[in-house]
Amino acid sequence: MFVYVKNSVEKACSASPAEIALKALVEALVEGSDPAAKLAKCLGQDGFGVEQIEVLEKHDLTQTETRFRTLAAAIGKAFLGLQKHDFLTREAHGCCYNHALPEVVNEARDSGRSKFAFYTKSEVLVMQFRGYCVIRYGAVNDVKTEDEQRRRVRKIGQHVEHALKEQGLAVAWDGDPEVAIRVRLKEE
């Protein structure tokens, strides 16, 4: 069990050393602090070698940082638009999909919203280094049949897809309500 501290609140999460390092780097990126220093501290505590830390410190983040911030800002604008259509949206929410989904569903239900879209903190790292983000979406289950739920979630996915495309993003989604939406900046 690894306990990490963020904003003076202790949170416990069962994780491997690699997941711990990933979380530290994601938090550093989200908070805008120096990711190499934060990761070096975390990796040093968990027995990783200095060579991995040096590789990260030498990595040129300028271009990827600009693309990351541009992508994150566009997703944020799309999410603001979705909020106007009664969506609950969350950016960099939860450490991973399995932890974030129940929280988002409960929050949507508690706030009286039946639709949601979000991405997790682990997606921040993917945005940073791979240039795309996976957006999760769904509905609070308030329909009678599975077919009705699939149709409803498909429409929600279409709405999310449209909002992302309105921000000039390239969207990859096949319309399947059980598949997340992958989004990236359009190549120029």
C-alpha positions in Angstrom: 0.0 0.0 0.0 1.4 3.4 -1.1 0.2 6.6 0.6 0.8 9.8 -1.3 0.0 13.3 -0.3 -1.7 15.9 -2.5 -3.0 19.3 -1.2 -2.3 18.1 2.4 -4.9 15.3 2.1 -3.6 11.8 2.4 -5.0 9.2 0.0 -4.2 5.5 -0.1 -4.1 3.6 -3.3 -2.7 0.1 -3.9 -0.2 0.5 -6.7 2.9 -0.9 -8.2 6.1 1.2 -8.2 5.5 2.0 -11.9 2.0 3.2 -11.1 3.3 5.2 -8.2 5.9 6.9 -10.5 3.2 7.6 -13.1 0.9 9.2 -10.5 3.7 11.4 -9.3 4.5 12.6 -12.8 0.8 13.2 -13.6 0.3 15.2 -10.5 3.4 17.3 -11.3 2.1 17.9 -14.8 -1.4 18.8 -13.6 -0.1 21.1 -10.9 2.4 22.7 -13.3 5.4 21.9 -11.1 8.7 20.4 -12.4 7.8 16.9 -13.5 11.4 15.6 -13.6 12.1 16.7 -10.0 8.9 15.3 -8.7 9.4 12.0 -10.5 13.1 11.8 -9.4 12.0 12.1 -5.8 9.4 9.4 -6.2 11.6 7.1 -8.2 14.5 7.5 -5.8 12.2 6.4 -3.0 11.0 3.4 -4.8 14.3 2.0 -6.0 14.4 3.1 -9.6 17.7 3.8 -11.1 19.2 7.2 -11.7 19.5 6.5 -15.5 15.6 6.5 -15.9 15.5 9.9 -14.1 18.3 11.3 -16.3 16.4 10.3 -19.5 13.3 12.2 -18.3 15.4 15.3 -17.4 17.0 15.3 -20.9 13.7 14.9 -22.7 12.8 18.1 -24.5 9.3 19.0 -23.2 8.9 22.3 -24.9 7.0 21.1 -28.0 5.1 18.4 -26.2 4.2 20.8 -23.4 2.7 23.3 -25.9 0.7 20.5 -27.6 -0.4 19.2 -24.3 -1.6 22.6 -23.1 -3.4 23.3 -26.4 -5.2 19.9 -26.3 -6.1 20.2 -22.7 -7.5 23.7 -23.3 -9.6 22.6 -26.2 -11.0 19.7 -24.3 -11.8 22.1 -21.4 -13.7 24.4 -23.8 -15.6 21.4 -25.2 -16.5 20.3 -21.6 -17.7 23.8 -20.8 -20.1 23.5 -23.8 -21.3 20.1 -22.6 -22.0 21.6 -19.2 -24.5 23.9 -20.9 -26.3 20.7 -22.0 -26.6 19.4 -18.5 -23.4 17.2 -18.5 -21.3 16.7 -15.5 -17.7 17.0 -16.8 -14.4 16.4 -15.0 -10.8 16.9 -16.2 -7.9 14.9 -14.7 -10.3 13.2 -12.3 -9.3 10.2 -10.3 -6.1 8.3 -10.6 -7.5 5.8 -13.2 -10.8 4.8 -14.9 -11.7 2.2 -12.3 -11.5 4.7 -9.5 -12.9 7.7 -11.3 -16.0 6.1 -12.9 -18.0 5.4 -9.7 -17.1 8.8 -8.3 -18.3 10.6 -11.5 -21.5 8.5 -11.7 -22.3 9.2 -8.0 -21.5 12.9 -8.4 -23.7 13.1 -11.5 -26.6 11.3 -9.7 -26.2 13.5 -6.6 -26.2 16.7 -8.7 -29.3 15.7 -10.7 -27.4 15.2 -13.9 -27.8 12.1 -16.0 -24.9 12.6 -18.5 -21.2 12.8 -17.9 -17.9 13.0 -19.7 -14.4 12.9 -18.1 -10.8 12.0 -18.4 -8.5 10.7 -15.6 -5.1 11.9 -14.3 -3.5 9.0 -16.1 -4.7 10.5 -19.4 -2.8 13.7 -18.6 0.4 11.7 -19.0 -0.8 10.2 -22.3 -1.7 13.7 -23.5 1.7 14.9 -22.5 3.8 12.3 -24.2 1.6 10.6 -26.8 -0.5 13.6 -27.9 -4.0 12.2 -27.5 -6.6 11.8 -24.7 -9.2 9.2 -24.1 -12.6 10.7 -23.1 -15.0 8.5 -21.1 -18.7 9.3 -21.2 -21.9 7.8 -20.1 -25.3 8.1 -18.4 -26.6 7.4 -15.0 -28.6 4.2 -15.5 -32.2 5.4 -15.3 -33.7 3.4 -18.2 -35.6 0.1 -18.1 -33.7 -2.0 -20.7 -30.2 -2.5 -21.8 -31.1 -1.6 -25.4 -32.5 1.8 -24.2 -29.3 2.4 -22.2 -27.1 1.6 -25.2 -29.1 4.0 -27.5 -28.9 6.7 -24.8 -25.2 6.3 -24.3 -24.6 6.3 -28.0 -26.4 9.7 -28.3 -24.3 11.0 -25.4 -21.2 9.8 -27.2 -22.3 11.6 -30.3 -22.9 14.8 -28.3 -19.4 14.6 -26.8 -17.9 13.8 -30.2 -19.6 16.9 -31.7 -18.5 19.2 -28.9 -14.9 18.0 -29.3 -15.0 18.5 -33.1 -16.4 22.0 -32.6 -13.1 22.8 -30.9 -11.2 21.7 -33.9 -10.0 18.5 -32.5 -9.5 15.2 -34.4 -11.8 12.6 -32.9 -11.6 8.8 -33.3 -14.7 7.0 -32.3 -16.7 4.3 -34.1 -20.1 5.1 -32.5 -20.0 2.1 -30.2 -21.4 3.2 -26.8 -19.0 0.8 -25.1 -15.9 2.4 -26.6 -14.2 5.5 -25.3 -13.6 8.5 -27.5 -10.0 9.2 -28.5 -9.1 12.8 -29.3 -6.0 14.6 -30.4 -5.0 17.9 -32.1 -5.5 18.0 -35.9 -2.3 17.7 -37.9 -1.6 20.9 -39.8 
